[in-house]
Amino acid sequence: MVSIRKRKHLSEKCRLQQASNKCSENVEPLALAMYRPDGTDEYIGKPPPLAFKTPFKDKELKKRKLHRRKQVNNQEPCMLRGVYFKNLKWQAAIKVGKKQVHLGTVNTQEEAAHLYDRAAYMCGREPNFQLTDEEKQELQSFEWEEFLALTRKAIAHKKMQNKLEAQMRRRQAAMAVKTEQS
């Protein structure tokens, strides 16, 4: 007896083969030939090939296509990988495994691309721009989680510095106005 899940898989496989005109009309004998006749779901013959990870050799770069993005009225177009414009800021993100990791929000497109490039180097992906040798050596000393924590901390520190500088400029402008009035 073949389980419901395996029957469903076989019927989907047959549908795909019918689309290419290669599927035979009788699927059930194939299903019975693959599994034991006593009703157990044990596979007969060669086991299906298993997916396994190959060791990472010399940090080969994973190349991905640039997909054309849908234009949204309030967004600027960007042709750099991992960079997008949202909420009037440039943001960098990278997809690791099945999760998208937000790297940070910055003021310029180039800064966001640089954030992505550093993360891409850590993941073995193709960067937008080449990193310097010093940056590569620095990044090799970090684990992924350390890298994310340091990147986010640096962005937060930079934001605080920008806020303090803006406050200082406002105070200086207010002082200049007061001295002119006196």
KAWOPE-V992686 format. One line per field, one symbol per residue. phi: phi as a letter, one per 20 degrees, with the letter a starting at -180 (. if undefined). burial: b if it has 24 or more other ideal C-beta (glycine too) atoms within 12 Angstrom, else e. A space follows every 50 residues. Layout:
phi=???
burial=???
This chain:
phi=.dffffffffffffgffffdlceffdeffffffecfffnfeefdnffffe eceeffdllfeeecfeefefedgedefbdefmcbdblmcecdbcecmdde dfeqdcecffffffgfffffffemdfefcfefffffffffedegffgfff ffffffffffffffffffffffffffffffff
burial=ebeeeeeeebeeeeeeeeeeeeeeeebeeebeebeeeeeeeeeeeeeeee eeeeeeeeeeeeeeeeeeeeeeeeeeebebbbbbbeeeebbbbbeeeeee bbbbbbeebebbbbbbbbbbbbbeebbbeebeeeeeeebeeeeeeebbeb beeebeeeeeeeeeeeeeeeeeeeeeeeeeee
